[in-house]
Amino acid sequence: MKNAYKYNQLISFWDIVNTPDGYGGSEVKYRKLFDDYAYVVTKDEKRTLQESQIILDGYFEIYLRFRNDISILKTQNIKLKDKNLTIQSIVNVNELDREFKLICTESDNNIELFEVEQPSEDNSAFNYAFPFQFA
């Protein structure tokens, strides 16, 4: 490759494995698949709330050399330094089998969806009188 020096960041690909726990359920474990050097372009990420859903604007573009000995799937996760990335799209650049372009977003480990509003416990918004009777 002419620009091989641009692949300078080490990333790891991980797979999710569900193992039975012996009680009818399963545990989620992670298995490391392989490491590779990549060229990472960071786009600005902005989180907005639209109609009760979090919309992520911004992403990572990850460029990898094409390899025949690996297969990259959307179900895999990527570990980049201290970030966990989720693969959104896999593109074979120009269909030439020379380079992969992965579009990734940062995994959201935040369980609290609404940072500004907290739901009230007494549900006072629903305590109103109906103007009609149900039969």
N, C-alpha and C positions, 0 to 999 in steps of 0.2 A: 504494500500500500504506500502511496505517496505521502500521506499525512499520518503515519502510524503513531507519531509522538503525541497526537491529540488525545489518545486513549490513556488517560493518566490517573483515573480514579478507580479504586478497587471496589466492586460491588459484589454482593452475595445474593444468590437466588435460593429461596426457601419454599418448601412445599408443606401444606397442611395435611396432617395424618390424623384421622379419627380412630382411636383405639378403644375397644370395649373395656369398660371398667369392671365388669363382672356382676353388675347390679341392674343390667338392662339399659344402661346409658353408655355414653362414650366420653372420652377425654380428648381434647385437642392438643396435639403435640406438633412440633415443627421439626422438619428434617432438612438439613442443608444439602442442596443439590450440587452446586458448583460456584466457583468464584470466577470473575472475569474483569478485565479492565475495560472501562467505558469512558466516553466523553459525555459529560452531563451539562445540560443547559437549564438553568433555573429560570422559570417565568414567575412573575408576581402572582402570589396566591391571596385571594380575598374571599372571606366567608360572608355571605349575606343570607338573610332569612326572608324567604318569599313564600307566602301561603303556607306557613308552618313547616317548611322544609328548608334545610340548610343547603345552599347552592355554593359550590366551590368554583371560584374563578381563579385560574392560574394552575400551573402544572410543571412537571419536570419532563424535559426531552432527554432521553438516554439513548446514545448511539453505541452500538456494539458491532464488532466484526462478525460477519457471518461464519457460523461453524456448523459443519454437518453432524458432529458428534453430540449435539445438544438439541433439545426442543424446548422452546419457551412457550408457556401457556398463560392465559389470563388468570388462572387460579393460583399462580405462584406469587409470592411476595418478594420484594427486593429490600435488602438492607443496605443503606448508603450512609456511612458514618454512624450518626445517632438517629437517623430517620428510618421509619418503616414505610415503604411505598407500595401502593396497589397499582397493578398494571391495568390500564384502561384500554389501550390499543397497541397492536403490534403491526408494524409496517415493514415490508421488505423494500428498502429504498430503491426506487426505479426498477424494481423487479430484476435486479442484476445479480442477486445472491452474493453481494459484497458486504452489505451493512444492514443491520436491523435498526429501526427507530422505534423506541418504546415511549408511549405517552403514559405518564404515571402521575398519580396524586398522592399526597401524604395521607397515610391511614389515620382515620379519626378515632382516637381512643377516648374522646371526651363523651361521657355518658349524659352530661347535662346539656340538653338541647337549647333551652331558653336561658340565656345568661341574665337578661334584664328582668323578665317576669317569672315569678314563682306562682304555681297554682295555689289558690287558697284552699285550706282544708275544710272550711265550712260550706263551700259551694254557694256562697251568698248570691252569686249571679243567677242561680237557677231557682231561687226562692221568690217567685212572683206568682201572682194569681192569674189564672186563665179567665178570659171573659166569657167562656162558655163551658158547659158541662158535657162530659162524655157519658153516653148511655150504656 
